[in-house]
Amino acid sequence: MSFERLAEGFAAAFAKWPTGIYLLWYPAKSRRATDELARQVAAAAASVKPPGKCLRLEFSVAPQTADAALVSIGLLIVNPPWTLQSELKTILPELEKPLGQAAPAGSGWRRRSPDSPQR
């Protein structure tokens, strides 16, 4: 499924159920493509009153390179449960230990703004 179709499918579902909790997983091979997906999802979530909240997390086990290896994944969570953000502060460092054992410095879970490009 392309990121465009994922964003369109989310927007259609969100238009029907704006109070639902949504979790979108994506492979992070292209920073431009993942930033655009996050921007589109955040825009759809912000289009209702009150606007939906969007949380963006990415996990990397190695720096991104030009080859096609999948070294990063991402999650967009729209309308996350109110305790999730504080729970993630505890859970993610523990999850990073077994998943990122061979990872270089600077890898691991990162919270990103869903609607602004990251460099």
C-alpha positions in Angstrom: 0.0 0.0 0.0 1.4 3.4 -0.9 1.6 6.2 1.6 -0.9 8.2 -0.5 -3.4 5.4 -0.2 -2.7 5.1 3.5 -3.3 8.8 4.1 -6.5 8.7 2.0 -7.8 5.6 3.9 -7.0 7.3 7.2 -8.8 10.5 6.2 -11.9 8.6 5.1 -12.0 6.6 8.3 -11.3 9.7 10.5 -14.1 11.6 8.8 -16.5 8.9 9.9 -15.1 8.3 13.4 -13.1 11.4 14.5 -13.0 10.2 18.1 -11.5 6.8 17.3 -7.9 5.9 18.2 -5.8 5.1 15.1 -2.4 3.5 14.8 -0.6 3.7 11.4 2.6 1.7 11.0 5.0 2.6 8.1 8.4 1.6 6.8 10.7 4.6 7.0 12.8 4.3 3.8 12.4 7.9 2.6 12.4 10.8 4.9 10.5 12.9 2.4 7.8 10.3 2.0 7.3 9.7 5.7 7.3 13.5 6.4 4.6 13.9 3.8 2.5 11.0 5.2 2.8 12.5 8.7 1.8 16.0 7.4 -1.3 14.6 5.6 -2.4 12.6 8.7 -1.9 15.5 11.0 -3.8 17.8 8.6 -6.8 15.4 8.5 -6.7 15.1 12.3 -6.7 18.9 12.7 -9.7 19.3 10.3 -12.3 18.5 13.0 -13.5 20.4 16.0 -11.9 19.8 18.5 -8.8 18.7 16.5 -7.5 15.2 16.9 -4.0 14.8 18.5 -1.3 13.1 16.6 1.8 11.4 18.0 4.7 10.3 15.7 7.4 7.9 16.8 10.2 6.4 14.7 12.7 3.6 15.6 16.0 3.2 13.8 18.6 0.5 14.2 21.1 2.1 11.8 21.5 5.3 9.8 19.5 5.6 6.7 21.5 5.0 3.5 20.8 5.0 -0.2 20.3 1.2 -0.4 16.9 -0.3 0.1 17.5 -1.8 3.5 14.7 -1.3 6.1 16.5 0.2 9.1 13.7 2.4 10.4 10.0 2.1 11.1 7.4 4.6 12.2 4.1 4.9 14.0 1.5 7.6 13.8 -0.9 7.5 16.7 -4.0 9.7 16.3 -6.1 10.4 19.4 -3.7 8.4 21.6 -5.0 7.4 25.0 -4.3 10.2 27.5 -1.8 8.1 29.5 0.2 6.8 26.5 2.7 9.6 26.2 3.8 9.2 29.9 3.8 5.4 29.6 6.0 5.6 26.5 8.7 7.5 28.5 9.0 4.3 30.6 8.4 1.6 28.0 10.5 2.9 25.0 13.9 2.9 26.7 13.3 -0.7 27.9 12.1 -1.8 24.4 15.1 -0.2 22.9 17.5 -2.4 24.9 16.8 -5.7 23.1 15.8 -4.2 19.8 18.8 -1.8 19.4 21.6 -3.9 20.8 23.8 -3.6 17.7 22.6 -0.2 16.8 25.0 2.7 16.5 24.7 5.8 18.7 21.8 8.0 17.8 19.6 5.2 16.9 16.5 4.1 18.8 13.0 5.6 19.4 12.5 9.3 18.6 9.4 11.4 18.9 8.9 13.6 15.9 6.5 16.4 15.2 3.8 14.9 12.9 3.3 17.9 10.8 6.8 19.4 10.3 9.6 17.8 8.3 12.6 16.5 10.3 16.1 16.8 9.1 
